[in-house]
Amino acid sequence: MPSPSHGAAETAPPRRRRMTGIGRVLVVVYAILALGATGRSFVQIAERFDQAPLAFSLSGVSAVVYIVATLALVLGAGSRIWYRIAWVTISFELIGVLVIGTLSLVQPTLFPEATVWSYYGIGYLFVPLVLPFFGVWWLITHPPVETPKDAAAEQVVSG
């Protein structure tokens, strides 16, 4: 006769995979950048927005990107929707760093004040340049664990 605990284990829903090791480090770095970019953009916009509206607005955009990326990486392990949001956010971040970094080199007059992504994140020790590559690597190597709830949500969205 099978034990009661054995039968319960077979019917239990799959558990959400916990983020460990380098994944936790990645989330912590994203969270630190989210705090730093949010603080920087808040001060820039509140005190001197008229001096460099484009640069300071881009700092605000980067803050939002880092906040959403942090949430998406944390929640993406168990949700296909958050996993997709992580892909979109980190891809946007990578393109933003490359475009703004390049523009700040070839057209420095566009950015009279530095943004988080100016000169590929030099003010943040180039972490903004390297981080999205690690984020993409993490997403490729750690796809979400599909749950029945996700499958049902996927059918509603696509159906």
C-alpha positions in Angstrom: 0.0 0.0 0.0 1.5 3.4 -1.0 2.1 5.9 1.7 -0.2 8.9 1.9 2.8 11.3 1.3 3.7 9.5 -1.9 0.3 10.2 -3.4 0.3 13.8 -2.3 3.7 14.4 -4.0 2.3 13.2 -7.3 -0.6 15.6 -7.3 1.3 18.6 -5.9 1.7 21.4 -8.5 5.3 22.0 -9.7 7.3 24.2 -7.3 8.7 27.5 -8.5 12.4 27.4 -9.1 14.3 29.6 -6.7 17.0 31.9 -7.9 20.4 31.0 -6.5 24.1 31.8 -7.0 24.8 34.1 -9.9 21.1 34.7 -10.4 20.9 36.4 -7.0 24.0 38.4 -7.7 22.4 39.5 -11.0 19.2 40.6 -9.3 21.1 42.5 -6.6 23.2 44.4 -9.2 20.0 45.2 -11.1 18.4 46.4 -7.9 21.4 48.6 -7.0 21.4 50.1 -10.4 17.6 50.7 -10.1 18.2 52.6 -6.9 21.1 54.5 -8.2 19.4 55.5 -11.5 16.2 56.4 -9.7 18.0 58.6 -7.2 20.2 60.2 -9.9 17.2 60.9 -12.3 15.1 62.3 -9.5 17.7 64.8 -8.4 18.6 65.7 -12.0 14.9 66.2 -13.0 13.9 68.0 -9.8 16.9 70.4 -9.7 18.1 71.1 -13.2 15.8 69.6 -15.8 15.9 72.7 -18.0 19.7 72.3 -18.4 19.6 68.9 -20.2 16.0 67.6 -20.6 17.0 64.8 -23.0 19.8 63.5 -20.8 17.8 63.7 -17.6 14.7 62.1 -19.2 17.0 59.2 -20.4 18.2 58.8 -16.8 14.6 58.5 -15.8 13.9 55.9 -18.5 17.0 53.9 -17.4 15.7 53.9 -13.8 12.3 52.5 -15.0 14.1 49.9 -17.1 16.2 48.7 -14.1 13.2 48.6 -11.8 11.2 46.5 -14.3 14.2 44.3 -15.1 14.8 43.6 -11.4 11.1 42.6 -10.9 11.0 40.6 -14.2 14.2 38.6 -13.3 12.8 37.8 -9.8 9.3 36.8 -11.1 10.4 35.4 -14.4 11.6 32.0 -13.0 8.0 30.9 -12.5 6.1 32.9 -15.1 6.3 33.0 -18.8 4.8 36.5 -18.9 7.4 37.9 -16.6 10.1 36.0 -18.5 9.0 37.7 -21.7 8.9 41.1 -19.9 12.5 40.4 -18.7 13.5 39.7 -22.4 11.9 42.9 -23.6 13.3 45.0 -20.8 16.9 43.7 -20.9 16.9 43.9 -24.7 15.8 47.5 -24.5 18.5 48.1 -21.9 21.2 46.7 -24.2 20.0 48.7 -27.2 19.8 51.8 -25.0 23.3 51.5 -23.6 24.8 50.8 -27.0 22.9 53.7 -28.8 23.2 56.3 -26.0 26.8 55.3 -25.4 27.7 55.6 -29.0 25.8 58.9 -29.4 27.5 60.4 -26.4 30.8 59.7 -28.1 30.1 60.8 -31.6 27.6 63.6 -30.8 28.5 64.8 -27.2 26.4 68.0 -27.7 23.3 65.9 -27.5 24.1 65.2 -23.9 25.4 68.3 -22.1 25.0 66.4 -18.9 25.7 62.7 -18.3 23.0 60.0 -18.3 23.3 56.6 -16.7 24.1 55.2 -20.2 26.4 58.0 -21.4 29.8 56.7 -22.6 28.5 53.2 -22.0 28.0 53.7 -18.3 31.4 55.1 -17.5 29.9 56.8 -14.4 28.9 53.4 -13.1 32.2 51.6 -14.0 30.7 50.3 -17.2 28.3 48.0 -15.3 25.4 49.2 -17.5 27.3 48.0 -20.6 28.2 44.5 -19.2 25.0 43.8 -17.2 22.5 43.3 -20.1 24.9 40.7 -21.6 24.8 38.8 -18.3 21.0 39.3 -18.2 20.6 37.8 -21.7 22.9 34.9 -20.8 20.8 34.3 -17.7 17.5 34.3 -19.6 18.9 31.9 -22.2 20.2 29.4 -19.6 17.3 29.7 -17.2 13.9 29.5 -19.0 10.8 29.5 -16.8 9.3 26.4 -15.4 5.9 26.1 -17.0 3.0 25.7 -14.6 -0.6 24.7 -15.4 -1.6 28.3 -14.5 0.8 29.7 -17.1 -0.5 27.3 -19.7 -4.1 28.5 -19.0 -3.0 32.1 -19.2 -1.2 31.5 -22.4 -4.3 30.0 -24.0 -6.4 33.0 -22.9 -3.9 35.4 -24.4 -3.4 33.6 -27.7 -6.9 32.2 -28.0 
